[in-house]
Amino acid sequence: MKFFIVLIFERSTLMIELLKSRPLSALAIVLFFTGFVLFPSLTNGWLDWDDKTHILDNNLVRSLSWERIKLIFQTTELNGSYIPLPIITWAINYKFGGWNPLGFHAVNLVLHLCNTALVFLFVKRLSNQNIVAFLTALLFGVHPMHVEPVVWITGRKDVLYSFFLLGSMNMWGAYNSTQKHRIYLYLFALFLFMLSLFSKGVAVVLPLFLLLTDYYQGRTDYMKLAVEKLPFFALSLVFGFIAISSQQQTAALGNVTEIPFHLSIVTSSYSLTFYLIQVLVPFQIGGFHPYPSGTEGIPSYMIASVLTPILLLIVILVFRKNRNIIFGVVFMLIGFTPVIQFLPVGDGIVADRYAYIPYLGAFFVFSWVTKSVYDQIKDRPTVKYVFGFVLVGYFVWLGSTAMAATQIWKNSLSLWTNVINQHPHAEKGHINRGRYYVEHNKLEQAKSDFDKALEIAPNLTVIHQERGLYFQRIKDYRLAADAFKRALEIDSMYFPARLNLGINYMRIQQLDTAIQVFTHLEKLDPRNLLVHLNKGVVFEQMDNFPNALVEYSKAIAKHPLDYKGYQYRTVLHFRMGNYQKAQEDVELWIRLNSSDGKAFLWRSRIEFVLKNYPQARVNLAKAEKLGAVITSEYRKLVSDSSQVHLGKPK
C-alpha cells in the first residue's frame, strides 16, 4: 500500500503538468469520473415527488403534435412553474421510449455531463488556468449537492435551464474575448438565455452573471456594459413576472403571509448558511429540508442571521482586490438570490437542487485557493504529498458520497424514508411514505405513517385528506367521510377533501347527495375535469345516461386534449348502443393516449359488436401487450368466430 501511495505522489508533478498542457485530457478525466459516480442513477425509477404532476399525469407530455407544442407554450403554470422546454423534452422521451424511466434518467445524466463540460470551458476561458477549470468542473460534476437534479427526473428543469444558461455564459465570454463575429456571439448568447428562461424562471439572474463576467475580464466601459445588457434585463423582467404569476396560481407563495418580515430575513440567512456548510461538508443530502417547527432551531437561525452576513462582508472587504475571490463569492450570492427563502416558496427551507448553479462560484473560489496553496508548497515534497493525499481523499469522499446519494432517489420509498430518518418530526415524510404504502397495498404501514403525521400536525388538511383515501381503500367509508369532513372543518375551501367526500357518497350509493356535492364543486371550479367525470359516473349509476353524456361532453369541451373525457364517453356510448359514436371517441382516446391498453380493449369490443372480427382480434392482442386486464369470457368470444353477439361488457 505504501509503495502505491509513494508511486502516486511521485508522479503528482507529472499529472499537474499534464493537466496544464492537455485540457482535453483534463476534461475527459472529469467527465469519466462524473459519469462513473452518477451511473447508478440509470437504474432508478419514478417518484411521487412531482414526477406524477409534471410528467406521468401530464397530458401535455403524451404528444408532440404542433397543436400540443403550442398548448405547452401557452400553459403558464404547471405546479407553480412555467417550464415549456422541459415538458417538450419529456414528450420526446415519451415518444421514443414510453414510460421507461431509463430514457428519462439517461437524458438527465447526459445534460449534466454537458453542463460539466460547459463549466470547464467557461472557467478555462475566464481564468486561462487549466488546473482551476479542472478542479471547478470536477467539483461541479461529482458534488453530492448536485445529485438531486440529475437523478430526479423532474430535476430536468434544473439541468436543462443550466445547460442553456452556461451556454449563454460561454458565448458571452467569447464575445468579450474576441473582435470577430461579435454580433453573432451576442445574439446567440441572448437566444440561449431565452431558451434558459423557457426552461426555468430562476435563469432571470443571468444578466447579473454577465456583468460579473465583464468585471472579471476587466471591462470598464460602463455605459456600453449597461446598454448591451438591456435586452437581457428586458427578458428577465418578462419571465420574472411569468414566474411570480405561476407561483401565485398554485399558492406556492402562500407561506409568505405566514412568516413575519423579520423572520424572512432570518430564514434567508439560515438558508445561505446551510448552503455554505454543505458546499464543504455535504452531510445532509436529501429530497426535503423542512422549516423548523415551533421554536425548534431558532437559536441557530438567530446566530446564522447575524454571523453569515458579517462573514461574507469580511470576505468581500479583505479580498476586494482579488478578482478571483470576489467573482466566486458574488457569483454564488447572485445565484442564491431567487432561492434563499427571503420570500418563502413552498414548505421547504432549502433544496439541494437550488445550489446547482450558485455553487459554481464557490467551486471557483475553492479551486483558486487550492491552486494558490499548491503553488506555495510545490517545492516542499513532504507537504505537497500530504496536501495531495488530502485533496485526492476529499474528492474520493465526495464521489463516494454522491454515488451513495443516487440511491436516495431510487424510488419513493427510499426518498421518504431518508427524509424521515433526517427529519423525524416533519409530517411531510410520513404523509408521502404513507401514500406510497397505500399505492403498494401495504396498508398497515400506511396507517402507521398517517397516524404519526396526524400526531405531528393534527390541523393540517392534507393529512386528513390522505387518511380519508386510506379509509376508502380499506372500504371503511364512514371513517373516510369523517376524515374528509375534518379536513373541511379546518378549511372549508379545501377542494380535494370535498371532491373525495362526493366520491365517498357515490360509493355508498348516496347518489343524490353526491350530485349535490359535485354541483357545488362545479360552481367553485367550473373547469375541473374530475368534477365533471365523477358527476357523470353518478348519473350513469342512476341510469340517467343523457345527463351523464352532458357531463362527459363538458369535460371534453373544457379539456379537449385530455384522453379521460373520451374514455368515459366511449364506454357510455357503448352502453347506450351508440357504437358508431363510441368508435369515434375511442379513436380520439387512442390518439391522445396510445399506450393505454384499456383503449385498445374497448376498440376491440366495439369492432366485435360491429362484427369486424379480425380487427377485434388485432386490438385485443394490442390491449394484452399493453397490460390491459381481459376477462376469459371476452377472450373466448373473440377467439370463437362463430360468436356474433356480445352481451353486457365485463
N, C-alpha and C positions, 0 to 999 in steps of 0.2 A: 504493500500500500504506500509506504514511504517513498519507494522508488518511483511510483507513478506520479505522486504529488510533486516530487522534485523535477521529474521529467516535464510535467505540465508547465510548471512555473519557470523552468529554464528556457522554455520556448515562448514565454509570455511576451517578451520583447518582439520576437518574430511575429507573433499574432497581431500585436499592436501595429507593427509596420505594415502587415498585410491588410489590415482594415483601413489604414490610412491611404494605401496606394490602390486598393481594389474595391471601390464602393459597391460594385455589383455583387462581389463575393460577400461583402458585409450584409447587403440586403438579402441575399439568398439564405444566409445563416439565420437572419431574423425571421424570415417567412417560414423556413423549415421548422424552427423551434416553436413558433406560434401555431402552425398547423398541427404539429405533434401534440402540443399541450391541449388544444381545443378539439382535436379529432373525436374524442369520445362523445361529444355532443351530437354527432350524427346519428347515434342510436336513441336519442331522446324522443319523447312523444309529444302529444298536445297537452296543454294546461288549461285549467278553468280560469286562469288569471288573465282575462281579456282575450285569450285565443278564440273563445266562442263568439264573443261580441264582435271582434274585429274581423274574424275570418270564417269560422265554421258555420255560424248562423247569419253571416252577412251575404245577402243575395247579390250584392254588387260584385262579389268575387266569382260568381258562377258563370260569367260570360265575358267575352272580350269583344262583343259587338260594338260598333260605333255608337249606337244608342246607349249602351251600358257605360261606355267610357265617358260619354257626355254627361250622363247622370252622376258618375263618380266625381267629376269636377264640380258639378252643381250641388253635391251633398256637402254642406259646410259644417256638418257636425257628425262625428262618429265617436261616441263615448267621450265627448269633450275635446275632440281634436279634428282639425281639417288636414287630412292626410291622403290626397288623391293618388300620389305616385306609389306609396306603399301598397295601397289597395290594388293598383294595376299590376304590381309585381306579384302579389299573392294570386291574382287572377291568372297570370301567366303560369305560375306554379301549378295551379289547379288544372288548367287546360292540358298541360303536358304530363302531369303526374297524379292527378286526382288528389285525394286527401292523404296520400302517403306523406308522413311528416319528414321523411328523409330529404326530399327535394327542397322543402322549405328551409330545413336546417342547413343544407349544403349552400344555398344561396346566401344565407346569413354569414356563414363562415367565409365564403369567397369575398363578400363585401368587406368583412373585417380584415382579411388579408390585403385587399386593395387599399383600404384605409391605412393600414400599417405601412404599406409601400409609399403612399402619398405623404405620410408623416416623415418618412425617411427623406424623400425628395425635397420636401419643403424645408426641413431643418438643414439639410446639406446645402441648399441654395442660400438659405438665410445666414448660416454661420460659417460656411465654407470649411466645415470640420467634419470629416467622415466619422470620427470617433463619437462626437456629440450626436450626429444623426443616427449612428448605430445604437447607442445606448437609449436615446429617446424613443426610437422605433421599437426596440426590444421591450422596453417598459410598456409602451402603448399596446404591443401585441399580447403580452402574457400577464399583465397585471390582473389580479383577481377581481378588482372592482370593474373590470371591463368584460367580465364573463357574462353577466346578465343580458345585455342587449344582443350578444352573439348567440347564446344558446336558447333564448326565449324567442319563439317565432314572432310574437308581436313586437319584439325588440327590433324588427326590421325597420321600423320608423327611425330609430336612432342610428343604425349603421348606414342607412340609405341617405338620410339628411347629411350625415357626416361625410359620406363619400363625395357628394356634390359640394359641400362646404370646403372640404380640404382641397378638392379640385379647383375651386374658385381661388382659394388662398395661393395655390401653386401658380395659377395664371397671373395673379396679382404680383407675386414675387418675380415672375418672369417679366411682367410689364415694367417693374421698377428697375430691372437689371439690364435691359436692352433698349436700343433705339430702333430696332427693326420690328415691323408688324405690330406696333404698339396698339393701334386701334383695334386690331383683331383680338389681341390678348385681352384688352379692356372689355370688349363686347362679350367674349367668351367667359370671362370672369363674371360678368353681370348675368349672363344666361345660366351659368351653373348655380349662381346664387338663387335665381328664381326657381330652379329645379329643387334646390335645397329647401326653400320655403314651401314648395308644394309637397315636401316630404315630412316636415315637422316645423311648427311655428317658432321653436326656440332658435332657429337659424337667424332670427332678426338681428342678433348681435354681430353678425359678420362685418358690417361697416366699421365697427369699433376695432375688430381684429385687423382690418386693413390699415386703419390709421396707426395702430400699434406697429404693424409691419413697416410702414413708412418711417416711423420714429427709429426703429432698429436699423433700417437701411440708410439712415442719415439724411432723409429728405427734409428740407427746411422751407420749401416754397408753400407756406401755409395757406395762402389764398387758393392756389391751384389744388392743394390737397382737399380743401373744403368743397370746391366746385365739382371736382371729379367724383366725389362721394355722394353727390346729391341724388342721382338715380338709385343708388343702393339704399340710402336712407328713405327715399320715397317708397320703395318696395317694402322696407321694414315696417313703415307706418301702416301700409295697407294690410299686410299679412299679420301684423301685431293686432290690429283691430279685429281681423277674422278670428285669430286665436282666442282673444278675450271673449268674443261673442260665442264661439263654440263652447268654451268652458262654462259660460253662464247658462247656455241652453240646457246643460245637464246638471246644473247646480254643483259642478265640481269646485267652484269657488265658494261654496256655502260656508266653509269654516271661517271665512274672513270675518263674518259678523259675530262669530262665537269667541274670537280671540281679541282681547283689547290691543290697542295700538302698541303699548309699551311691551306687551308680551310678544307681539310680532317681531319687534326688534330683537328681543331676547332669543326667540326661536331661530331667527335667521343667523344670528351669531353662533348659536349652538350647532346649527346645520353646517356652517362653514368649518367650525372646529372639528366636527366629525369627519368631514372630508379631508382636512389637513392631517389628522391622525391616521386615517385609513390609507392615505397615499404612501405612507412609510411602513405602517404595520397593519395590513388589512386583516383584522382579527374577527370582524363580524360581517361575513358575506351572506346575503340572503335576499329574498324577494320582497320583504316588507319590514319597515322600521317605524313603529308607531310613535305617536306623541305620548309622552309620559302622562299617566292618569293622575288626577288629584294633585298632590304636592310632590309626587314621586319625581325625582330628578331635578327639582327646582334649584337646589344648590349648584349643581353642575351647570344648569342653564345660566344662572347669575354669574358664575365665575367666567364662563365662556363669553358671555355678552360683554364683559369688561376686558378680559385678557386678550382675546383674539384680535379685536381692532387695534389694541395697543401694540401687540406683537407685530402685526402687519405694518403698522405705521413706522415702527422702529426699523424694520427691514427696509422699507422704502427709503427712509431718511438716511440710514447708514450706507446703503448701496445705491444711492440716487445717481451716482456717476457710472455705475456698472450696468451697461445696457442689457447684458445677458440676464442678470438677476431681475432688473426692472421689467424687462419684456416678459419673462416667465411668470412673475408674480401677478402683474397686471392682466396678462392673458387669462390666468386662472380666475381672477376676480371677475373679469368681464364674462367669462363663460358661465360662472355660477350665478350671475345676477338674476336671470329669469327663474332659477330653481331653488334658491336658498330659503324659500318659505317666508319672505317678508310679507307676501300675500299668500297665505297658506292655501295650497291646492290639494284637495283630497284629504285622506286621513293618515298619510304617512309623512313623517317629518323630513326624511331623506330617502333617496333611492340610489342604488348602485349605478343605474344607467345614466343618471344625471351627471356623473363625473366623466362620461366618455370623452367629450371634447375638452372640458376645462382642465382635466389632468394633463393635457399636452403641455400646458405652461409649467406645471410642477415637474414633469419629467424632463423638460428642457433645463430647468434650474439644476435638478439632480445630476444631469449628465454633464453640465458645465462644471459644477463643483467637483464631480468625480474626476473629470479630465484635469482640472487645475491641481487637485491633490496628487494625482499620478505624476504630473509634470514636476512637482516639487520633490517627489520621493523616488523617481525612476533611477537615480544614481545610487540608491541605498538598497542593495539587493534584499536584505532580510525584511525590511519594512515593506518593500514593494511586493514581496511574495505573500506576506501576511495580508496586506491590503487586497491583493488579487484573490487570495483564498476567500476572504470575507465577501468580496464582491461577487465572485462566482457562486459561493454558497447562498448569497442573498437571492440571486437570480434563479438558482435551482429551487429555493424555497418558494419564491413567487410562482414559478411554473408549476410545481407540485401542488401548491395551494389552489391555483387556478384550475388545474386538471381535476382535482377533487371537487371543486365547486361546480363543475359542469354537471355533476350528478345530483346537485340540489334541485336542478330544474329537469330532472329525469321524467317526472310525472307530477300530477297534482298532489299525490300523497307525500312524496319526498319533499316537495316545496313547502307544504303547510306543516308538515312535521318539523322541518327545520325552523320555520317561523315560531312554532310553539316551543321548541327547545330554547330558542333565543329569547323569546318574549312570552313566557307562560301566562302572563296576566293581560295579554292582548286578545280580545274576543275574536278578532278577525280570523286568526289562525284556526281557532276551534270551529267557527262558523263554516269556513271553506273546507276544512277537512271533514266536517260532518256532512256537508253537501256531497263531497266525493264518496263518502261511505254510503250515503243513500243511493247514489247513482250505481254503485257496485254491489248493492244489496247487502251491505254489512251494517245491518240496522241497529244492532246493539252498540257497536262502536259509534255510530252516528248519534244515537240518543245520548251517549256519554259526553260527546263533544258539545252537543247543543245544550245540555244541562250545565256544562261548565261555562259556556258562553253566557247563558242566562244568569248564572251566579255572578259573573264579572260585570255584565251590563244589562240589568233587568229591564231598563226602559228604552232599549234600542229596538226599533220596529223590525229591522231585518231579522233579528233573532226569532221573534215570534212568527214572522213570515216563514222562515225555514223550518221551525218546529211544526207549523201547520202543514207544510208539504210533507214532512216526515210522518205525521199522523195520517195524512191522506194515503201515504204509501202503505201503511200497515192497516188501512181501511178503518181507522177509528175516526169517523167523520165528526163525531161530537167534539172530541178534543181538538180536531183540526179547526172546526168552527170557532171554538173558544180561543185558540191561538190567533186566528186571523182577526177576531173581534178585539182581542187585547192590543194587537198592533194598531188597529183603528182607534182605540181609546187613546193611545199615545199620540197618534197623528191621523186625524180623520180624513186627510187628503192623501194618505199613503196608498197609491194606486195598486201595486201588486197584491196587497192583502185583500183589497175589496174585489179585485178580479178573481183571486183564488177562492174567496168566500162564495162568489157566484158559481164557480165551478163545483165547489163543495155542495151547494144546494142542488145543482144539476145531478150530482152523483147519488144523492139520497132521494132523488125524484121529487124534490120540491120545485117543480119546474116553473110555476108562476112566480115564485119568489126569485128564482134565478133570472128570469126575464126582467124583473124589476131592477135587479142589481145591474145587469148588463145595459139596460136602457139608461140608468143613471150614469154609468161609466161612459156611455156614448156621448152624453151631454158634456162631460168633463173633458173628454179627448175624442172628438169625432173621427179622427184619422187612425185610431188604434186598431191594428189588424186583428189582434187576439179577441177584442170585444166582439167584432162582427162574426168571426169564426165560431166562437163559443155560443153566441146568441143564435147563430144558425143551427148549431148542433142541438140546442134545446128545442128549437122549433121542429127539427126532424124527429126528436123523441116524442114530441106532441103530435106527430103526423101532420104537422102544418107545413107541408112542402113548399107552397107558394111563398110564405114568409121566410123560410129557410133559404130559398133561392134568392130572395131580395137581399138578405144579409151577405151571402157569399158573393153576389154581384157587386155589392157595396165594397167589399174587401178588395175585389179585383179592380174596381174603378179607382180606388184610392191608392192601391199598391199594385199596379199593372205588371211590375217586374218581379213580384214575389209569387213563387210557384204554389204556395199553400192555398190561396184562393181558388185556383184552378183545380187543385187536388180535391178539395171539398165539393166543388160544384160538379166535377166529373162523377163522383160517387152518387151525388144527389140525382143528377140526370139519369144515371144508370138505374137507380131505384125507381125513378118515375117512368122508366121505359123510354126516355128520350135518348136513344142510342146514338143517333147522328150527332146531337149536341154533346153527348158525352165523349164521342170520338174527337170532336173539335177541341174540347177542353183538355183531353189527355195529351193531345199533340203539343199544346201550349205548355202543359205541365212538364213534358219531357224536354221541350226546348229550353225551359228555364232551369231544369234540374235533371240533367241527362244521366246522373249517377244514382238516381233513386229507383231501386228495384221495384218498389210498390207501383210506380208509374207504368212500368212495362207489364206488371201483373194485371193492372186494370186495362191496359191496352189489349192484352191477351183476352181478358174476359169480354171486352167489347167486340173484338174480332170474332170470338167464338159465337156470341149470341147473334152476330150478323152472318154467321155460317162461313166465315173466311178461315177455315180450319188450319191451313198451312201457316198463315200469319199468326194465328193464335199460338201454334206450337213454337214458332220462332221467338215470339215475345215472351212466352213462358220460359224458354231457355235463357233468354237475356235476363229476365227477372231473377231466375235462380242463380245465375252467375253473379248478380249484384247483391245477393243475400236476402232477397225477399222471402217471407215465410209463405209457403204454398201448402194448402191442405191436400191430403191424399185424395179426397173426393174430387176436387177440381183437376188434379193431375190425371186421375183416371178418365174424367170426361174428355180431356184434351187428347189423351193417348188413344182413346177409342173413337175413331172417326165416324162410327155409326151413331154416336150420341149427337143429337141435333137440338136438344132442348136444355137450357140452363136454368136451374131453379134459383132460389134466393142465394145470393153470393155469401160465402163464408168469410 
